[in-house]
């Protein structure tokens, strides 16, 4: 059915991957659909995920199979059909750009230009991964795809600078993927107490939230925990999430037993909603030890919750986490530096609180969902 064009809201067709899995790109896509923009714009969406398309952590890439190719072609057909029927004013893509994703997303953008007045692409990946084969053919295909867009959105100013030599600077805008605002009411000052031998003892909790895999740094955190508790036995570790495969969680459980960390490290599983908020409320430090990431939704959540952040400098996180100001940085796999940063914060509650307030203010001023949605609405208005 063709929509009534007269006196109608501007029409936006969103194309992206919804949860599950509970990845940053998936959650941000859901946040946009649920935001106040639905009151000012008529939205439709095409879900590219079904819980399996982006289920693997970087740097792993799913094998290119006949089923995967068929799924991508089916999405291309949906974009064409829905675009012809819905007649969107804007098609808004969320893209990650892996090997197969690179080619199919280029096809999707070409089709989008045929059925929509305007096209936006929000690139959630790393700029260095945008040319999977690093050859002239894929670069030409990429430039052809970008030519179909009216705005190319990136997650940080760092990525904008990296793309500036390839894409006209006036076409690039910064829109960080972010968490919702449901953690901003948590108190920055927080400490758990436990009774031991008739006296109260401070308990400090270190939080990891993400896939329980080596690429995400979960295995490294277990090793760091061993060194931390040798110096400070009042530190606890919560690892929230699931492995890519059953072997991941089996390995972690066995390693925890081997290191006698059963009373120190707790595997909490996948957490959402109020349970997730309660765990943030119990936590004092957020750790993000990933080997590869573009922005890190978990870091945004930690900042919103008023936690100091210990992170690797992957993606644009070296632009967000400022050592000594709102957290600490360490190189991926450097277990000694990770343990040292945790111990430093564990021993200094004033520093934790100062960093927590800095992160809360930084989130509210630059990364809150309301601010990001305002940016997206401004981009809509610019190109309509």
SVG drawing of the C-alpha trace seen along z (x, -y; Angstrom):
<svg xmlns="http://www.w3.org/2000/svg" viewBox="-3 -21 56 48">
<polyline fill="none" stroke="black" stroke-width="0.4" points="0.0,0.0 1.4,-3.4 1.4,-5.8 -0.7,-9.0 1.9,-11.6 -0.1,-14.7 0.4,-16.0 2.3,-12.9 5.4,-12.6 8.7,-12.2 9.2,-8.5 12.4,-6.7 13.2,-3.1 15.8,-1.7 18.0,1.3 20.1,2.9 20.5,5.8 18.3,5.9 19.0,8.0 19.7,10.8 22.7,10.9 23.0,8.0 25.8,6.3 26.4,2.6 25.3,2.1 22.1,4.1 21.2,2.2 21.9,-1.2 19.7,-0.3 16.9,0.7 17.4,-2.5 16.9,-4.7 13.7,-2.8 12.4,-3.3 13.4,-6.9 11.2,-10.1 12.0,-10.2 9.0,-7.9 6.7,-10.8 8.1,-13.0 8.9,-10.5 7.1,-7.5 9.4,-4.6 9.7,-1.1 12.6,1.3 14.2,4.3 15.9,6.6 19.1,8.0 20.0,10.1 17.6,12.8 20.2,13.4 22.8,15.0 24.2,12.7 26.6,10.8 27.0,13.3 30.8,13.5 33.3,11.3 36.1,9.6 38.4,10.6 36.5,13.8 34.5,13.7 31.7,16.2 32.4,18.4 30.7,17.3 28.1,20.0 25.3,20.4 22.8,19.8 24.6,16.5 24.6,15.3 20.9,16.2 20.1,14.2 21.9,11.2 20.1,11.3 16.8,11.7 17.5,8.5 18.4,6.7 15.0,7.8 13.3,6.6 14.9,3.2 13.7,2.9 10.1,4.1 9.6,2.2 11.2,-0.9 8.8,-0.8 5.8,-0.4 6.8,-2.6 8.5,-5.3 10.8,-6.5 12.3,-10.0 15.4,-8.5 16.9,-5.0 19.1,-4.7 21.6,-1.9 23.6,-0.5 26.7,1.2 29.6,3.2 31.5,4.2 33.0,7.7 34.0,9.7 30.5,10.7 28.9,7.7 31.2,5.3 29.9,6.6 26.3,7.0 26.1,3.6 27.4,2.0 24.6,3.7 22.1,2.6 23.2,-1.1 23.0,-1.0 19.4,0.4 18.5,-2.2 19.4,-5.1 16.9,-3.8 14.0,-3.7 14.7,-6.6 15.3,-10.4 18.1,-10.3 20.4,-7.6 22.4,-7.6 24.9,-5.0 26.1,-4.7 29.4,-2.8 29.8,-0.9 33.1,0.8 36.8,-0.1 38.0,-2.2 40.9,0.1 38.4,2.9 36.5,1.0 38.5,2.6 38.6,6.3 40.9,7.2 42.9,4.0 42.9,3.9 41.9,1.4 38.7,3.2 37.2,3.2 38.2,-0.4 36.4,-1.4 33.3,0.6 33.4,-1.2 33.7,-4.6 30.8,-3.7 28.7,-2.7 29.6,-5.9 28.6,-8.0 25.0,-6.7 24.9,-8.2 24.0,-11.7 25.6,-11.4 28.3,-8.9 28.0,-8.7 31.0,-7.6 31.4,-6.9 34.1,-9.4 36.1,-12.4 39.1,-10.1 37.2,-8.1 36.0,-11.2 39.7,-12.2 40.6,-8.8 37.7,-8.8 38.4,-12.4 40.9,-11.5 38.4,-9.1 35.0,-10.7 34.2,-14.4 34.4,-16.0 31.0,-17.7 29.4,-14.3 30.8,-12.9 29.1,-13.4 29.9,-12.0 27.1,-10.0 28.5,-7.8 26.6,-4.7 25.6,-4.8 23.6,-3.2 20.3,-4.4 20.0,-6.8 18.7,-4.3 22.1,-4.2 22.5,-7.9 20.6,-7.8 23.0,-5.4 25.0,-7.0 28.7,-7.6 29.6,-7.1 29.1,-3.4 30.7,-0.7 29.6,2.8 30.3,4.0 30.6,7.5 30.8,8.9 34.0,10.9 35.2,12.0 32.8,9.6 34.0,6.5 32.9,4.8 35.2,4.9 35.0,2.9 34.3,5.1 35.3,3.7 33.7,5.1 35.3,5.1 32.8,5.5 33.3,7.1 30.4,7.0 30.6,8.7 31.3,11.9 33.3,14.3 36.0,14.9 39.7,14.3 39.3,11.5 37.1,9.6 39.8,10.0 37.8,12.2 40.6,14.8 43.1,12.1 41.0,10.7 41.0,14.1 44.8,14.1 44.9,10.5 42.5,11.4 45.0,13.9 47.6,11.1 45.1,8.6 43.8,10.9 47.4,11.7 47.7,8.0 44.1,7.2 41.8,10.0 38.7,7.7 38.4,7.3 35.7,9.3 35.2,9.8 31.8,10.1 32.0,11.4 28.7,10.9 28.0,12.4 28.2,15.6 30.9,17.3 30.8,17.8 31.0,21.5 30.4,23.7 34.1,24.3 34.7,20.7 32.7,20.8 34.1,24.3 37.6,22.9 36.9,19.9 35.2,22.1 38.2,24.5 40.7,21.7 38.9,20.1 39.1,23.5 42.7,24.0 43.7,20.6 41.5,21.1 39.4,18.0 36.0,19.5 35.4,16.9 36.8,14.1 35.5,14.4 31.9,14.9 30.4,15.8 27.0,14.1 25.7,15.0 23.9,12.7 22.3,9.8 19.6,7.4 17.2,4.8 16.9,4.4 19.3,7.2 22.0,5.5 21.3,2.2 21.6,3.8 25.0,5.2 26.2,1.8 25.0,0.4 27.1,3.0 30.2,2.4 33.1,-0.1 35.3,0.3 34.5,1.2 37.1,3.2 37.1,3.4 40.1,5.5 39.1,6.1 41.6,6.8 39.5,5.2 36.5,2.9 35.2,-0.3 33.7,-2.1 32.5,0.3 28.9,-0.1 30.0,1.3 32.3,-1.7 29.4,-4.1 27.4,-2.2 30.2,-2.4 30.5,-6.1 26.8,-6.6 26.9,-4.6 29.6,-6.8 32.4,-4.2 36.1,-4.7 37.0,-2.7 40.1,-0.6 40.3,0.2 42.5,1.1 43.1,-1.7 41.4,0.1 39.2,-1.7 38.5,-5.2 38.7,-4.4 42.1,-6.2 40.1,-9.3 37.5,-8.6 39.4,-7.1 42.0,-9.7 44.6,-8.1 44.5,-9.5 41.4,-11.6 38.5,-9.2 40.3,-5.8 43.4,-4.0 44.6,-2.4 46.6,0.7 47.7,2.6 45.7,5.7 47.1,8.8 49.2,6.8 48.0,8.6 50.5,6.9 49.3,3.4 45.7,4.4 46.3,5.8 48.3,2.7 45.5,0.4 42.8,2.3 45.0,2.3 45.7,-1.4 42.0,-2.2 41.2,0.3 43.5,-1.5 42.3,-5.0 38.5,-5.5 38.9,-9.3 40.4,-8.7 37.6,-6.3 35.0,-8.8 36.7,-11.6 36.9,-9.5 33.3,-8.4 32.0,-11.9 34.1,-12.9 32.7,-10.0 29.1,-10.7 29.5,-14.4 31.2,-13.4 28.4,-11.0 25.7,-13.5 27.4,-16.3 28.4,-14.2 27.1,-10.7 23.7,-10.5 21.0,-9.0 19.0,-12.3 22.0,-14.1 22.7,-11.5 19.1,-11.4 19.2,-15.2 22.2,-14.8 20.3,-12.2 17.3,-14.4 19.4,-17.4 21.0,-15.2 17.5,-14.2 16.4,-17.8 19.6,-18.8 19.1,-16.4 15.3,-16.4"/>
</svg>
